[in-house]
Amino acid sequence: MMEKISKEEYETLYFIYRGRTNFQRLDKIFDKASLKKKVTKLEKLGLIKISYREEEIYGFMESDKGKELIESEVYKNWYRELGD
């Protein structure tokens, strides 16, 4: 079953999918506090994998499930809005 996520969560997942794989690469798009919450939720849903260094989030990448959601027909309009 496909997870339901908000447009903001989808945008976060999309930018991770496009190679913005740490906070520094996303800080001009999202504020860090809300980004940390979204990243944590996406991990709980199994859509991304987070790597940690010294108990802090170091980076993240989409999981197979996340890639499948990004490319799904359900979210096709959002995918196109973001540039593809």
C-alpha positions as CSV (number, residue, x, y, z in Angstrom):
1,M,0.0,0.0,0.0
2,M,1.3,3.5,-1.0
3,E,1.9,5.9,1.9
4,K,-0.1,9.2,1.9
5,I,2.1,12.2,2.5
6,S,1.6,15.9,2.4
7,K,2.9,18.1,-0.5
8,E,5.6,19.5,1.8
9,E,6.8,16.0,2.7
10,Y,6.7,15.1,-1.0
11,E,8.8,18.1,-1.8
12,T,11.3,17.2,0.8
13,L,11.5,13.6,-0.5
14,Y,11.8,14.9,-4.1
15,F,14.8,17.1,-3.2
16,I,16.5,14.2,-1.4
17,Y,15.8,12.1,-4.4
18,R,17.5,14.8,-6.6
19,G,20.7,14.6,-4.5
20,R,20.2,17.1,-1.7
21,T,21.2,14.6,0.9
22,N,22.0,16.6,3.9
23,F,20.8,19.7,5.8
24,Q,23.3,22.0,4.2
25,R,21.9,21.2,0.8
26,L,18.3,21.9,1.8
27,D,18.7,24.8,4.2
28,K,17.9,27.4,1.5
29,I,14.6,25.6,0.7
30,F,13.3,24.6,4.2
31,D,14.0,25.9,7.7
32,K,16.1,23.3,9.7
33,A,13.5,22.8,12.5
34,S,10.7,21.8,10.2
35,L,13.1,19.9,7.9
36,K,14.3,17.7,10.8
37,K,10.6,16.8,11.6
38,K,9.8,16.0,8.0
39,V,13.0,13.9,7.6
40,T,12.2,12.0,10.8
41,K,8.7,11.3,9.6
42,L,9.8,10.2,6.2
43,E,12.2,7.8,7.8
44,K,9.4,6.4,10.1
45,L,7.4,5.8,6.9
46,G,10.3,3.9,5.4
47,L,10.7,6.5,2.5
48,I,14.2,7.5,3.4
49,K,17.3,6.2,5.2
50,I,19.1,8.4,7.6
51,S,22.8,8.1,8.5
52,Y,24.0,9.4,11.9
53,R,27.4,10.6,13.1
54,E,27.9,11.1,16.8
55,E,24.2,10.8,17.4
56,E,23.3,13.6,15.0
57,I,21.8,13.3,11.6
58,Y,24.6,13.3,9.1
59,G,22.8,12.7,5.8
60,F,19.9,10.9,4.2
61,M,18.8,9.2,1.0
62,E,15.6,7.9,-0.5
63,S,14.8,4.2,0.1
64,D,13.5,1.9,-2.7
65,K,10.0,2.6,-1.2
66,G,10.6,6.4,-1.4
67,K,11.8,6.2,-5.0
68,E,8.7,4.2,-5.9
69,L,6.5,6.8,-4.3
70,I,8.3,9.7,-6.0
71,E,7.8,8.1,-9.4
72,S,4.2,6.9,-8.8
73,E,1.2,8.0,-10.8
74,V,-0.5,9.2,-7.6
75,Y,2.0,12.0,-7.2
76,K,2.6,12.7,-10.9
77,N,1.3,16.3,-10.9
78,W,3.6,17.2,-7.9
79,Y,6.5,15.6,-9.7
80,R,5.9,17.7,-12.8
81,E,5.5,20.9,-10.7
82,L,8.9,20.4,-9.2
83,G,10.6,20.3,-12.6
84,D,10.4,16.9,-14.1
